[in-house]
Amino acid sequence: MASAPSIDTAISGHSRAVLPTTNTNLSGYQDVIVTIVIGTVSTAFAPILHAVNPALAIVVQTLVAAATMAAVPSCAPAIAVYILLFQNVFVSILSPWIANPSELEFIKGYNFLNCSVMWLIALGRYATQRHAYGPVVNRLMLGSTFVLAVVGIYFLMGLQRDPLAASIYLRNIVLPIFLFQLSLLSASTQAIRLTRTVVAIGVIFIVCGYVELLARDFWLHITNGYAYWQFDEIKATASGVWEREMRATGRVIASLKDRFTFGFLNTPLLDGLGLSEVMRIFGPNISAISYAYGVAFFILFLTSAGRPLLAAAALPLVVMCGVKGALITLVFVGVAWLATRLIGASITFALALAGLAGYVAFGIQLGLRIGDYHVLGFMGGLNGFLASPLGRSLGDGGNLAGDFASIDWSAAQQSGAVDGAVESAVGVLLYQMGVAALVPLGFYFLAAFKSWQYYARSGLLMQGFAAYGTLVVLVNGIFQEEALFAPPALGLMMWLTGLVIGNAARAEVPYEFASIPEGRLDAAAVAASADRSAAYDSPMSR
């Protein structure tokens, strides 16, 4: 079984060369430099421009994203990742000039604006040229667009009830689809080279974590972390969260570092091992769980891209993050790689599905026994689904809803469920969207399965990473809201899945864009190419 050195080749296992319609790849390390420069300028200037005029910031950010798609479209997928991972640290640096928590949350939405504009331009190009794409890409685009349409219906329903909460959950749910479509369309039309760029982004991301771990005061100083976290303190005080926590647990938060202290893996099962005072790492995206997922992603990426020493260097960091879901993702994908080599792809896939089912059953049973908040939140979502199978609306329930701070956790532990849905992405989706939640969840599974089909055929580790990584994060969504709603978790997995499927599909249908002269993508050329593509539809595409 071959281990893929990069995602820059046609990952379908085919050896034939594929010529894209246009080639905007940069030579040498120019792609790395361009990605980091554009990403840094975009993220750093968003808060500055917002301070001058929010409308000006929106216009400039939109123009920057559009210019990126026009000038260096091959860098767009990597720029999207950079913006999502590093925007918050730039916001933190400039937080002394931010007026209040509401303004902070608004500014943090500029990364979604950038990604949305790049996605929209890519979708517009696809809409005008879709007959030139192969059947695999067209089917996945149709399915993912249907997901967006269904989510949009529940968003419109939520606007009438709670516009802010509905907008937040819309962003959380559609972003992985946006990233999937952007990377799928980019990789299926041209042989983009991203390995060096993603490795560079990963190294920076990991180094930031080590700086925070080893020199937290220095990190908080250079990022203006004390000013940034003060906004969160204002929200926690106003909502009464701290007071209720103090009354329930006797724990008094006297300093910022007290807020960073958690039990290892956040579970009472380890209380007797002396691991109750672990300082969590929040990273450049300033979210402990999200950061842990990001580190796990880059460890697996570096491994499958042929950088095992860099991957090994990050292992202590992901352990110190102390996030169960990220560690489970890391172990699950690694075991799946090894099992595929030893016993074959099909048997491994069947055992993996059985293992995930066992993981869910065990996790729910154990969680109910110990009163785990995540399981109680999932059961609340499940009860809400049974009470209203058609769902309610986006924003009705969830960690980000307005009534989250008022939950009586003691009563929930007594009853075995929360009244509503929190702390579980799958529970929240079932509560908000009812049976329609199976649409996005089902699509994620189908995208992972498609990636696994290519992996079973080629043995390339990157494809296996995309397949098994997406599957385990999807299941983690039962026990964590961040698993599906945080960009470094499902967002990065769907981004990678789009890349590997796009690359494989492009190699599988070699005549699509290679047969159309540059600048001559007229209707006749597209139709002729589509006819040839249909004739080449391979068994793996069906």
Sequence and secondary structure as in RCSB ss.txt:
>XXXX:A:sequence
MASAPSIDTAISGHSRAVLPTTNTNLSGYQDVIVTIVIGTVSTAFAPILHAVNPALAIVVQTLVAAATMAAVPSC
APAIAVYILLFQNVFVSILSPWIANPSELEFIKGYNFLNCSVMWLIALGRYATQRHAYGPVVNRLMLGSTFVLAV
VGIYFLMGLQRDPLAASIYLRNIVLPIFLFQLSLLSASTQAIRLTRTVVAIGVIFIVCGYVELLARDFWLHITNG
YAYWQFDEIKATASGVWEREMRATGRVIASLKDRFTFGFLNTPLLDGLGLSEVMRIFGPNISAISYAYGVAFFIL
FLTSAGRPLLAAAALPLVVMCGVKGALITLVFVGVAWLATRLIGASITFALALAGLAGYVAFGIQLGLRIGDYHV
LGFMGGLNGFLASPLGRSLGDGGNLAGDFASIDWSAAQQSGAVDGAVESAVGVLLYQMGVAALVPLGFYFLAAFK
SWQYYARSGLLMQGFAAYGTLVVLVNGIFQEEALFAPPALGLMMWLTGLVIGNAARAEVPYEFASIPEGRLDAAA
VAASADRSAAYDSPMSR
>XXXX:A:secstr
    S SSS TTS  S    S     STTHHHHHHHHHHHHHHHHHHHHHHH HHHHHHHHHHHHHHHHHH GGG
HHHHHHHHHHHHHHHHHHTGGG  SHHHHHHHTTHHHHHHHHHHHHHHHHHHHHGGGS HHHHHHHHHHHHHHHH
HHHHHHHHHHH HHHHHHHHHHHHHHHHHHHHHHHHHHHS    HHHHHHHHHHHHHHHHHHHH HHHHHHHTTH
HHHHHHHHHHHHHHTHHHHHHHHH     SHHHHTEE GGG GGGGGGT S EE   TTTT HHHHHHHHHHHHH
HHHHTT HHHHHHHHHHHHHHT HHHHHHHHHHHHHHHHHHHH HHHHHHHHHHHHHHHHHHHHHHHHHHT HHH
HHHHHHHHHHHH TT   TTSSSTTSTTGGG  HHHHHHHTS SS  S HHHHHHHHHGGGGHHHHHHHHHHHHH
HHHHHHHH  HHHHHHHHHHHHHHHHTTT SHHHHSIIIIIHHHHHHHHHHHHHHHHHSTTTTTTS TT   HHH
HHHHHHHHHHT  GGG 
